[in-house]
Amino acid sequence: MNTHSHHAQEEHIGSAPVGSRIDPVFTGEMPARRNRRPTVGIDEFVGRLRVESIYPIFRGFVQVFYVIGLLLAAACAIGGVVALLRTGGGMVALAVGIGLAVLLVLFARLFKETSLMLADMSDAMVRIARNQE
C-alpha cells in the first residue's frame, strides 16, 4: 500500500489543492495581512452595509415589529393614564401601565438591535466570502 496515495489524490478547490488552503491555518504560516486602514468611519460603513443589504425584506420586518412594539408601549402608557383618571387616583394602574411601556420599549429596542446585528453579520460574511474569491 502506498503511503503517498493521499497526496496523489488530493482534492482541488478552484486552482489550489484543499490542503494548501488549510495547512497554513494549523501551522501558523498564514501570509501577512495587508495593513490597510479603513477608508470610512464605522458608522458610515455600517450605514452603507445596511443600505446595500442582501436581506432587505428581513430588515423591513424587523422595522415593522419594532414600530408595533413602540405602539404597544404607547398604548400601555396611555392605558395607565386613562386608568388613573377614571379610577380617581389609581396610582397602581398608572405604575403598571408606565412599567409595561418601559419594558416594551426596551424589548422592542433589544429585538431590533439583535436582529439587525444578525443581518449585519450575515451581510459582512457574504462580503468577506466574496473578497476571498
Backbone torsions as a table, in degrees:
resi	resn	phi	psi	omega
1	MET	NA	133.7	-176.9
2	ASN	-85.8	124.8	-178.6
3	THR	-78.9	-14.6	179.8
4	HIS	-93.6	6.1	-176.6
5	SER	-64.7	-28.7	178.6
6	HIS	-63.2	-45.2	-179.3
7	HIS	-69.1	-31.8	-179.6
8	ALA	-71.0	-27.4	-177.5
9	GLN	-106.4	24.3	-176.4
10	GLU	-60.5	135.0	179.6
11	GLU	-73.7	154.7	178.7
12	HIS	-121.4	141.2	170.5
13	ILE	-120.4	119.9	-176.0
14	GLY	64.6	-125.0	-178.3
15	SER	-103.9	-7.4	-176.5
16	ALA	-111.4	142.4	175.9
17	PRO	-63.5	149.9	-178.7
18	VAL	-55.7	-45.6	-177.8
19	GLY	-60.4	-32.6	-178.6
20	SER	-68.7	-22.1	177.6
21	ARG	-90.4	-26.2	-175.5
22	ILE	-92.4	-43.2	-175.1
23	ASP	-52.2	-45.2	-178.5
24	PRO	-61.0	-27.7	179.9
25	VAL	-65.2	-41.9	-176.2
26	PHE	-83.7	-23.4	-178.5
27	THR	-93.9	-6.9	-179.7
28	GLY	77.8	17.6	-177.4
29	GLU	-101.3	34.9	-179.2
30	MET	-66.6	142.7	178.6
31	PRO	-63.9	151.7	-179.8
32	ALA	-63.1	137.6	178.5
33	ARG	-81.4	150.5	175.1
34	ARG	-71.7	131.0	178.2
35	ASN	-86.3	81.0	179.0
36	ARG	-97.0	137.5	175.0
37	ARG	-91.8	143.7	178.5
38	PRO	-59.6	138.3	-179.5
39	THR	-88.5	-15.6	179.0
40	VAL	-131.8	159.9	176.7
41	GLY	-71.5	163.1	-176.8
42	ILE	-63.7	-38.6	179.8
43	ASP	-64.3	-42.3	178.2
44	GLU	-66.4	-39.7	179.2
45	PHE	-62.6	-47.7	-179.6
46	VAL	-65.6	-39.0	177.2
47	GLY	-60.3	-43.9	178.4
48	ARG	-67.5	-38.7	177.7
49	LEU	-59.9	-41.5	-178.7
50	ARG	-73.0	-35.7	178.2
51	VAL	-68.5	-38.1	-177.4
52	GLU	-94.7	20.1	-175.5
53	SER	-61.4	148.1	173.6
54	ILE	-92.8	7.3	179.2
55	TYR	-125.9	55.0	-176.8
56	PRO	-67.8	-32.4	-179.9
57	ILE	-68.2	-43.8	177.3
58	PHE	-60.0	-45.9	179.6
59	ARG	-62.8	-35.6	176.7
60	GLY	-65.2	-43.1	177.3
61	PHE	-62.8	-39.9	178.0
62	VAL	-58.8	-45.2	-179.8
63	GLN	-64.4	-41.0	179.2
64	VAL	-61.6	-47.0	-179.7
65	PHE	-67.3	-31.4	176.3
66	TYR	-64.5	-46.5	179.2
67	VAL	-63.8	-40.9	177.3
68	ILE	-60.2	-42.5	177.6
69	GLY	-61.2	-41.4	178.2
70	LEU	-66.9	-38.7	177.5
71	LEU	-64.8	-41.0	176.5
72	LEU	-63.9	-37.8	177.4
73	ALA	-63.8	-44.1	178.2
74	ALA	-62.6	-40.4	178.6
75	ALA	-62.9	-39.2	177.8
76	CYS	-65.0	-44.1	179.6
77	ALA	-63.9	-44.8	178.2
78	ILE	-64.1	-41.0	177.3
79	GLY	-60.4	-38.9	177.0
80	GLY	-64.4	-41.8	178.8
81	VAL	-66.6	-44.5	178.9
82	VAL	-61.4	-43.7	178.7
83	ALA	-62.1	-37.5	177.6
84	LEU	-63.0	-46.0	-177.4
85	LEU	-70.8	-37.4	-177.8
86	ARG	-76.2	-33.4	-177.9
87	THR	-90.5	-4.7	177.2
88	GLY	68.5	48.2	174.7
89	GLY	117.6	23.4	178.2
90	GLY	-78.7	80.0	-178.6
91	MET	-63.6	-26.8	179.2
92	VAL	-65.3	-43.2	179.6
93	ALA	-62.8	-41.4	178.4
94	LEU	-64.5	-44.7	-179.8
95	ALA	-62.8	-41.7	178.7
96	VAL	-65.7	-44.3	179.7
97	GLY	-62.0	-46.2	179.6
98	ILE	-68.3	-40.7	178.5
99	GLY	-61.0	-45.0	177.3
100	LEU	-64.0	-38.8	179.2
101	ALA	-61.8	-44.5	179.5
102	VAL	-63.6	-44.5	178.4
103	LEU	-61.6	-42.4	179.6
104	LEU	-64.6	-39.4	177.4
105	VAL	-63.9	-44.4	179.7
106	LEU	-62.6	-46.2	-179.6
107	PHE	-67.4	-37.2	178.0
108	ALA	-63.7	-42.8	179.4
109	ARG	-65.8	-42.5	178.4
110	LEU	-62.8	-44.5	177.7
111	PHE	-59.0	-46.3	-178.5
112	LYS	-63.2	-47.9	-177.6
113	GLU	-63.1	-45.5	-178.1
114	THR	-69.1	-36.7	178.8
115	SER	-67.4	-43.0	178.0
116	LEU	-67.7	-34.1	177.0
117	MET	-63.3	-41.5	177.7
118	LEU	-62.1	-45.6	179.1
119	ALA	-66.5	-39.2	177.7
120	ASP	-61.4	-44.1	179.3
121	MET	-63.5	-41.0	179.4
122	SER	-65.7	-44.8	177.0
123	ASP	-60.7	-42.9	-179.7
124	ALA	-64.7	-40.4	179.3
125	MET	-65.0	-37.1	177.4
126	VAL	-65.4	-40.7	177.2
127	ARG	-63.4	-42.4	179.1
128	ILE	-62.4	-45.5	179.6
129	ALA	-61.6	-41.0	179.0
130	ARG	-62.7	-41.3	-178.9
131	ASN	-72.1	-19.4	179.3
132	GLN	-78.6	-18.4	-178.1
133	GLU	-80.9	NA	NA
